[in-house]
Every structure is written in structure tokens, then in C-alpha cells.
Amino acid sequence: SRPLQVVYQPAKGEEALNAAYLQFLASKQAQDIISEEGYVSMIDNASSYVPDPALEGTINISGSTSLQPLMLKLAEKYKELQSKVTVTVSVGAVVIGGTPMGGGSGTGYKDAKEGVSDFGMISEEFNDEKAPGCSHYTVAKDGIAVIVHKDNGVSNISLETLKNIYDCEAGESAVKTWAEVEK
């Protein structure tokens, strides 16, 4: 499993609009959506979110494409509860075949750190070196299954090796062929 998190500047997290959204993310309503969508909820027995009729404005969220589908569902529910608040969820400026595609977790860290977005979405353990001074909140967890062809001779793989197959920042530790795994 891996955490799906939002990253934010502490001062932004304290702003009334953003603080209320963080409260919503920890609410029963949000946890129900998280579970219904097949993600792992992080909070048992969450309290219900109580809407604040005085809240209005826009919350901007950007980053990881892994968290985007869930965050869109959460934004939709939040709009039902807080009709004067708009939650804009985007993944970046890259458009492929007419579909916006994300900049990934790197975009989430960068946008949060630079204040481009109120919240940056990441789909990894928070790394404070990527967004110094920022805070984070785990929205949910998702699971990853690795499936290989039946003729693949690998029957056991360490978590470290698995990470180095998929980590684009693994550098010299990156695993690029199955022959490297079989060593």
C-alpha cells in the first residue's frame, strides 16, 4: 500500500477555507466516499462534517494523478455541503489527446511549496526535502499489486528491489531488466 496525501504550507492550512476542507477530509462523509471508491480509509468512527454557511471561495488542488479521481469525488461532495465553495482539482498543464494529464507527485510538492495551489496531491510517503516547511495529511491509502507473466522466472522479490523498479528517482539503484532482479 502507499499513502495518498495532500501537502500544504502550514499558513495556508490555517486559513479558514482550507482548514475547513482539511476537517472535511477527516469527516465521516469523506471517509464513506474513500471506502466506497475502494481506497483504505485512515479514520475509524469519524465525526460528521458540519457545514459553515459563511464559507465561500475557491480551493485549488493539483498534483498526483493517482489521487485525482478520489479528490474529484471528495470535491463534488464538498460542493454539496458548502455551496459557496469551489474546489478545483487539476493534475497539471500537460494535455494528451484532449485529456489533462498530471505532473504527478512532483507537481503536487512543487505547487504546494510555491503556493501555486492550496494543496498538492502526492501518492508517496511525504518527503520534507521535496517541500521544505510544508505539512501533509494522509487522505487514504491505496494498494498496488504486481503481476508478472507466468513464464517469468522471478518467484520472490524484495520490497526494496520492487521500489527500485518503479522509482523514477532511484538513480544507480534503478532496476531496468528482469535479469537484474534474478541476481
Secondary structure by P-SEA (a helix, b strand, c coil): ccccbbbbcccccccaaaaaaaaaaacaaaaaaaaaaccccccccccbbbbbcccbbbbbbbccccaaaaaaaaaaaaaaacccbbbbbbccccccccccccccaaaaaaaaaaccccbbbbcccccccccccbbbbbcbbbbbbbbcccccccccccaaaaaaacccccccccccccccccc
